[in-house]
Amino acid sequence: MTRDDIQTIKQRFGIIGLSPLLSRDIDIAVQVAKTDLSVMVIGESGSGKEFFPQIIHAYSSRKHGPYFVVNCGAIPEGTIDSELFGHEKGAYTDAIKDRKGYFEIANGGTLFLDEVGELPLSMQAKLLRVLETGEFVKMGASAVQKTDVRVVAATNVNLPAAIKAGKFREDLYYRLNTVEIKVPALRERKDDIPLLFRKFAVEFSEKYRMPPIRLSDEANELLKSYYWRGNVRQLKNIVQQISIMESDRDISADRLRLYLPQDETEKGLSLASASQGDTFMNERELLYKVLFDMKHEINDLREQIRTMHHNEEHSVGHKEIQNITHDTLHKDDDFQLAEEVEEEPNTTNAPSHPTSLDEMEKEAIRSALVRNKNNRKKTAAELKFSERTLYRKIKQYDLE
């Protein structure tokens, strides 16, 4: 494809960037669209994987057929069979009428299976069958149905590692991965970062009816050198924060640095960055998040110590383990951090703050759900959970 052809596609789908890696991916998508081969789109979360199934569908012979997106990670395990393949009335307690699944309603078109690495193993076997034979059976039915669907899958999971861990079928991997498109992370296309920043700045200036923010040369360099673990999605979020918070529309490097998380681990925003401008999470909620992250680490440590305790060959003696267990895990003082946050006397009827780790976790999840207007996908992203884990936590804490 010529450069002009690729630029036309970028404009059509709203793709911003001049990176050769990005252009190469678009070229592959258009070329493979002419066939009916299965395509696997691989890339980090927030890198823009969703554009490529759209391109493949639009440039295929199926472009006049249906196009559906299925987020495999967002569907509860108990209903995913019905979602994909449908069910007949009476198939289970709540099945009050027949329902078509995505493989039936997308017949003649394209089905985009996002987060395919989250599929349960039992469902992977059924997916492999429909990919190989075009046949499926609805829940509660005995008749075999046929479908003609082109499947494009995407994942941010390391599937070869998942195969070794027994979490993903190797035969399904090779069936889906006939052609692979690897979407570059934002840090791999540094020259595109200022372009994306300007695009988002203009969008938010129009949305909030204020002048667009502008970066100094030094701030631009800082922007390009940042790691961007959350990719384009993270960049857009930060541009939005700055657009709302800053009255001075000329942003220096020092000012920009206040909005860039200092902790580049997957635990999210650091306390330092939150105190400088993180309006979506107050200090107490951030504290809850830190504490229930610590809870998981403590539980892991407990399990390791139990293993050490029962392993006769381990070099740590029984008495030493008891001391570690007592000093590290069973002191109430370890989690007095929440109580050390001094507050003004509260004369209102505000609810009492949670004191146990489970209560803190429950409160953090509840607050995030309220903050995101019960949008579970956004809530899961904010709390660094998979959506399936969030569903389980909501049920565990009765937050429906």
C-alpha positions in Angstrom: 0.0 0.0 0.0 1.1 3.6 -0.6 1.6 6.1 2.1 -1.4 8.0 0.9 -3.6 4.8 1.1 -2.5 4.3 4.7 -3.1 7.9 5.6 -6.6 7.6 4.2 -7.3 4.6 6.4 -5.9 6.5 9.4 -8.3 9.4 8.8 -11.2 7.1 8.3 -10.8 5.3 11.6 -9.4 8.2 13.6 -5.9 6.7 14.0 -3.2 9.3 14.9 0.5 8.5 14.4 3.3 8.4 11.8 5.1 5.4 13.3 6.3 2.9 10.7 5.3 0.1 13.1 1.7 1.4 13.1 1.7 1.8 9.3 2.9 -1.7 8.9 0.1 -3.1 11.1 -2.5 -1.2 9.0 -1.0 -2.7 5.8 -1.2 -6.2 7.2 -4.8 -5.7 8.3 -5.9 -4.5 4.9 -4.0 -7.4 3.1 -5.4 -10.1 5.3 -8.9 -8.6 5.1 -9.3 -10.0 1.6 -9.1 -13.5 3.0 -11.1 -15.4 5.6 -8.1 -16.2 7.8 -8.4 -15.9 11.6 -6.3 -13.0 12.9 -4.8 -12.5 16.4 -4.2 -8.9 17.5 -1.6 -8.7 20.3 -0.8 -5.7 22.3 -0.8 -4.0 25.7 -3.9 -2.7 27.3 -4.8 0.7 25.9 -2.6 0.5 22.8 -5.4 0.7 20.3 -6.0 -3.0 19.4 -9.7 -2.3 18.7 -9.0 -0.4 15.5 -7.6 -3.4 13.6 -10.7 -5.7 13.7 -12.7 -2.7 12.4 -10.2 -2.2 9.5 -10.3 -5.9 8.7 -14.1 -6.0 8.6 -14.4 -2.8 6.6 -12.0 -4.0 3.8 -13.3 -7.5 3.6 -16.1 -9.1 1.5 -18.1 -9.2 4.7 -18.2 -5.4 5.1 -22.0 -5.3 4.5 -22.5 -8.1 7.1 -22.8 -7.6 10.9 -19.9 -6.7 13.1 -20.0 -7.5 16.8 -17.5 -7.0 19.6 -17.4 -9.5 22.5 -15.4 -8.7 25.6 -14.6 -12.2 26.8 -13.2 -10.9 30.1 -16.3 -9.0 31.0 -18.8 -11.9 30.7 -19.3 -13.9 33.9 -18.2 -17.5 33.4 -21.6 -18.9 34.1 -23.3 -17.0 31.2 -20.5 -17.0 28.6 -21.8 -20.2 26.9 -25.2 -18.5 26.4 -23.7 -15.3 25.2 -21.6 -16.9 22.5 -23.8 -19.7 21.4 -27.3 -18.9 22.7 -29.8 -21.0 24.6 -33.3 -22.5 24.3 -36.1 -21.7 26.7 -35.8 -23.8 29.9 -32.0 -24.5 29.4 -31.5 -23.1 32.9 -33.6 -21.4 35.6 -33.6 -17.9 34.1 -33.9 -19.0 30.5 -37.5 -17.8 30.0 -37.2 -17.6 26.2 -35.0 -18.6 23.4 -31.9 -16.5 22.8 -29.5 -16.2 19.9 -25.8 -16.1 20.6 -23.2 -14.0 18.9 -22.1 -16.8 16.6 -25.7 -17.0 15.3 -26.5 -13.3 15.0 -23.0 -12.5 13.4 -23.6 -15.0 10.7 -22.1 -13.7 7.4 -20.1 -11.0 9.3 -17.2 -10.5 11.7 -16.9 -11.3 15.3 -14.2 -9.5 17.4 -13.3 -11.6 20.5 -11.6 -9.1 22.7 -9.6 -10.4 25.7 -9.8 -13.9 24.3 -7.1 -15.0 26.8 -9.7 -14.7 29.6 -11.9 -17.5 28.2 -12.4 -20.5 30.5 -10.9 -23.7 29.3 -14.3 -25.4 28.8 -15.3 -22.6 26.5 -12.0 -22.7 24.6 -12.9 -26.2 23.4 -16.3 -25.1 22.1 -14.7 -22.1 20.4 -12.1 -24.4 18.7 -14.9 -26.6 17.3 -16.9 -23.7 15.8 -13.7 -22.3 14.2 -12.8 -25.6 12.6 -16.2 -26.8 11.6 -18.5 -23.8 11.7 -20.8 -25.9 13.9 -22.2 -25.2 17.4 -25.0 -26.3 19.7 -27.1 -24.0 21.8 -27.5 -24.6 25.5 -30.4 -26.9 26.1 -30.6 -28.0 22.4 -29.6 -31.1 20.6 -29.6 -29.9 17.0 -26.3 -28.7 15.5 -26.4 -25.3 13.9 -24.0 -23.9 11.2 -22.5 -20.4 11.1 -20.2 -18.5 8.8 -18.3 -16.0 10.9 -14.9 -14.5 10.5 -13.2 -14.3 13.9 -10.6 -11.7 14.9 -9.3 -12.1 18.4 -7.3 -9.8 20.6 -5.4 -10.2 23.9 -2.9 -8.5 26.2 -2.1 -11.9 27.8 1.1 -13.7 27.0 -0.6 -16.7 25.4 2.5 -18.9 25.0 3.1 -18.5 28.8 -0.6 -19.2 29.4 -0.3 -22.4 27.3 2.7 -23.6 29.4 0.7 -22.8 32.6 -2.2 -24.9 31.3 -4.6 -21.9 31.1 -4.9 -21.7 27.3 -5.2 -24.5 24.7 -2.3 -24.7 22.3 -4.5 -25.9 19.4 -6.8 -22.9 19.8 -3.9 -20.6 19.9 -2.6 -21.8 16.5 -6.1 -21.8 15.1 -6.7 -18.1 16.1 -3.1 -17.0 15.3 -3.1 -17.7 11.6 -2.0 -14.1 11.0 -0.7 -12.0 13.9 -0.8 -8.3 14.2 1.4 -6.9 17.0 0.3 -3.4 18.0 3.2 -1.3 19.3 3.1 0.1 22.8 3.0 3.9 23.0 6.6 4.0 24.2 7.6 2.3 20.9 6.3 5.2 18.9 7.6 8.2 20.8 7.3 10.7 18.0 3.5 10.0 17.9 3.1 11.0 21.6 3.0 14.9 21.0 0.6 14.4 18.1 -1.8 12.4 20.3 -1.4 14.9 23.1 -2.4 17.8 20.8 -5.3 15.8 19.5 -6.7 15.1 22.9 -6.0 18.7 24.1 -8.2 20.0 21.2 -10.9 17.5 21.9 -11.1 18.4 25.6 -10.9 22.2 24.8 -14.0 21.8 22.7 -15.7 19.6 25.2 -15.1 21.9 28.2 -15.2 25.2 26.2 -11.8 26.4 27.1 -8.5 27.1 25.3 -6.4 24.0 24.6 -3.4 23.3 26.8 0.0 23.6 25.2 3.4 22.0 26.3 6.7 23.7 26.4 9.6 22.1 24.5 11.0 20.6 27.8 7.5 19.3 28.7 7.3 17.7 25.2 10.6 15.9 25.8 9.4 14.7 29.2 6.2 13.4 27.6 8.2 11.4 25.0 10.6 9.9 27.6 7.8 8.7 29.9 7.1 5.0 30.0 3.3 5.1 29.5 2.4 1.8 31.0 -1.3 2.5 30.2 -0.5 3.5 26.6 -2.8 5.8 24.7 -5.6 5.4 27.3 -3.4 6.7 30.0 -2.2 9.6 27.9 -5.8 10.6 27.2 -6.7 10.4 30.9 -3.7 12.7 31.8 -4.6 15.2 29.1 -8.1 15.4 30.4 -6.9 15.9 34.0 -4.6 18.8 33.0 -7.3 20.4 30.8 -9.7 20.5 33.7 -7.3 21.4 36.5 -4.9 24.0 35.1 -5.9 27.6 34.6 -2.6 28.4 32.9 -2.9 26.8 29.5 0.9 26.8 28.9 2.2 23.7 30.7 5.9 23.5 31.8 7.8 20.3 32.4 7.6 20.8 36.2 3.8 21.2 36.0 3.4 18.2 33.7 5.5 16.1 36.1 2.9 16.5 38.8 0.4 14.5 36.7 2.7 11.7 35.7 2.6 8.8 38.3 5.9 8.4 39.9 5.4 4.7 40.8 5.7 2.8 37.5 4.5 -0.5 39.0 1.0 -1.8 38.2 -0.3 -0.6 41.6 -1.2 2.6 39.9 -0.9 6.2 41.0 1.5 7.0 43.8 0.6 9.0 46.9 2.8 11.8 45.7 1.0 12.2 42.3 -2.4 11.8 43.9 -1.7 14.7 46.3 -0.8 17.0 43.5 -3.9 16.7 41.3 -5.6 13.4 41.4 -9.2 14.5 41.7 -10.9 11.2 41.2 -9.5 9.5 44.3 -9.3 11.2 47.7 -6.6 10.5 50.2 -8.7 8.0 52.3 -9.8 6.0 49.2 -6.2 5.9 48.0 -5.2 4.6 51.5 -7.8 1.9 51.2 -6.4 0.8 47.9 -2.9 0.7 49.2 -4.0 -1.3 52.2 -5.9 -3.9 50.4 -3.0 -4.3 48.0 -0.9 -4.9 51.1 -3.5 -7.4 52.3 -2.9 -9.6 49.2 0.9 -9.4 49.8 0.5 -10.3 53.5 -1.7 -13.3 52.5 1.0 -14.4 50.1 3.6 -14.0 52.9 1.4 -16.1 55.3 1.2 -18.9 52.7 5.0 -18.8 52.2 5.5 -19.1 56.0 3.1 -21.9 56.3 5.0 -23.8 53.5 8.3 -23.0 55.3 6.7 -24.2 58.6 5.8 -27.6 57.1 9.0 -28.1 55.1 11.5 -30.1 57.3 14.4 -29.4 54.9 14.0 -25.6 55.1 16.8 -23.9 56.9 14.6 -21.6 59.0 13.8 -23.3 62.4 10.4 -23.7 63.9 10.9 -21.0 66.6 12.2 -18.6 64.0 9.1 -19.1 61.9 6.9 -18.5 64.9 8.6 -15.3 65.6 8.2 -14.1 62.0 4.6 -15.1 62.0 3.9 -13.4 65.3 6.0 -10.2 64.6 5.0 -9.7 61.0 1.5 -11.0 60.6 -0.4 -11.0 63.9 0.3 -7.6 65.3 -2.7 -5.3 65.2 -0.2 -2.4 64.9 0.6 -3.3 61.3 -2.6 -1.7 60.0 -2.9 1.3 62.3 -2.1 3.4 59.3 -5.7 4.1 58.6 -6.3 5.1 62.2 -3.3 7.4 62.2 -4.9 9.7 59.7 -6.0 12.5 61.9 -9.3 14.2 61.1 -11.2 17.2 62.3 -14.2 16.2 64.6 -17.1 15.3 62.4 -20.4 16.7 63.5 -22.4 15.3 60.6 -23.9 11.9 60.4 -21.1 10.5 58.2 -20.7 6.7 58.3 -17.9 5.3 60.4 -14.8 4.3 58.5 -14.0 0.7 57.9 -11.3 -0.8 60.2 -10.6 -4.3 58.9 -8.9 -5.0 55.6 -11.9 -6.7 54.1 -14.0 -3.6 55.0 -11.4 -1.3 53.5 -11.4 -3.4 50.3 -15.2 -3.3 50.2 -15.3 0.4 50.8 -12.7 1.1 48.0 -14.7 -1.0 45.5 -17.9 0.6 46.6 -16.4 4.1 46.2 -14.9 3.2 42.8 -18.3 1.9 41.6 -20.0 5.2 42.6 -17.2 7.3 41.1 -17.6 5.4 37.8 -21.4 5.4 37.9 -21.5 1.6 38.3 -19.5 1.2 35.1 -17.7 -2.1 36.0 -15.2 -2.0 33.1 -13.9 1.4 34.2 -14.0 0.4 37.9 -12.0 -2.7 37.2 -9.4 -0.7 35.3 -9.1 1.8 38.1 -8.6 -0.9 40.7 -6.3 -2.9 38.6 -8.6 -5.9 38.7 -9.8 -8.1 35.8 -13.5 -7.6 35.3 -14.1 -11.2 36.3 -12.4 -10.6 39.6 -14.4 -7.5 40.1 -17.7 -9.4 39.5 -16.6 -11.9 42.1 -15.7 -9.2 44.7 -19.0 -7.5 44.1 -20.8 -10.7 44.8 -18.6 -11.5 47.8 -19.3 -8.1 49.5 -22.9 -7.9 48.4 -22.4 -4.7 46.4 -25.0 -5.5 43.7 
